[in-house]
């Protein structure tokens, strides 16, 4: 191949131009935006985060009892935070922009109830299935999951 201009003879092109790289990255971003939400990875990650957060709350509630209390009377997320039972930076909001609440079970103060609000229908169903048989009781009403340990 012979150079067609003087610039080509002194500066042969090697690699990709910046514009070509931007176009390739843009196409990849569009592809990922289309594929990932449909693949279920995001939903699965959100559900796993909720399972972990509920486990953190349950662990904190157990430490609440270890301080010589006879039951869960007075237990709230705020009380657990103020006594240092929740890790620094622990968030009280769910990945679905809902919230967590913690309280003694209505019929038995020796059990604790964790309520998770703002769930999508598929997340609520997945969590209901996960907790069924693993806890004292679990219920799903609308987008609110109630788990009693």
N, C-alpha and C positions, 0 to 999 in steps of 0.2 A: 504494500500500500504506500503510495507516495503522498507526501503532505500537500494539501491544497492551498495552504496559505503559510505565510512566514511564521505566524503564531503556533500553528500545528507542528511545525518542524522543531521548535524549541521547547514546547510544552505538551508532550503527548499525554492524552487523557488516561488516567488510571483511577479505578474505583468508581464510586457513585457520587453524584452531586448532592448537595444539601437538599435541594428540592425533591430529588428522587427518593431520598431517605425519608423525608417528611411524608411523601405520598404513600410509601410503603407502610410507615407507622400508622398513618391515618386509616389505611385499609385494614390493618391488623386490629386497631381499636374498634372499628365498626364491627368486624367479625366477632370479636370477643363480647361486645355489647349485645350482640344478637344471640350468641351461643350460650354464654354463662347463665343468664337468668332462666333459660329453658332447661338447663341441665340439672337444676336442683341443688347445686353446691351452696349457693347463698342461703337458701332456705334451711338446708341441713346445718350449716354453720350457725345460723341464728338459733335453731332448736338446741344444738349442743351448748351454746352459750347460756341459754335459759336453764338447762339441766345443771350446768356448772354453778350458776348463780343460786339456784335453789339448794344445791348441796352446800354452798358456802353459808347460806342462811341457816340451814339445818345444823351445820357444825357450830356456828356462832350461838345458836339457841342451846345446843348441848353444853357449851362452855358457860352459858348463862346459868344453867342448873348446877354446874360444878362449883359455883361460888356459894353453895350452901342454901340455895333456894329450894323450896319443896315443889314448886310448880312453875308454870310459865306466866303467872299473873304479872301484868305490867310490861310484858314483852312487846316491843315494837322495833322496827328498823332504827328509829331514832335512838331508842334506849341502847340497842346493840352498838351503834356508832359512838354514843357518848361514853360508853364503858370500854371502848377499844376492842370489841369482839369482831368487828368487821375490818378487813384490810384497808389501809390508806388508799384513797382514790376509788373505793368501791362505789359503783353507780347504782342508784335505785331505779333506773329506767331500763326497760327491756329493749332488745334489738328491734322491737316493733313499735317503739315510742310509747309503750305502756309503762306500768310500774309494778313494783313488788310491795306487798304488805305482809306483815307477820303479826300473829296474835295467838293467844291461847285458843285451843279448840273450844267452840261454844258449849259443848256438852261435857267437856273433860279438860280441866286446866293442866292436867299432866301430859297433854298432847299439844303439839304446836301445829298451827295452820298457816301455810304460805299461799298467798293469793297472787296470781300473775294476770295482769290485765292487758288489753290491747292486742290480743293474739289474732293472727289470720286464721281462717277456718282450717286450712291444712296444718298449720303449726299446732293449733289446739287439739286436733284429732291425733296428730303424731305424739304429742305430749301425754294425752289421755291414754293412749296405747302403751307408751313407755312406762308410766307410773302404775297402771293397773296391775295388781298383784304384788307390787313392790312397797306399797305404803298402806297405812291403816284405811284411808279412803281418798278418793279422787273424784272430782266432778268437773264438768265443762258446761258452762252456760254462756251462750253467745261467744264472746271473745275472752271470757274470764275462766281461768283454770284455778281450782282450789285443791290443794294437796294437804292432807293431814298426816303427820308422822306420829 
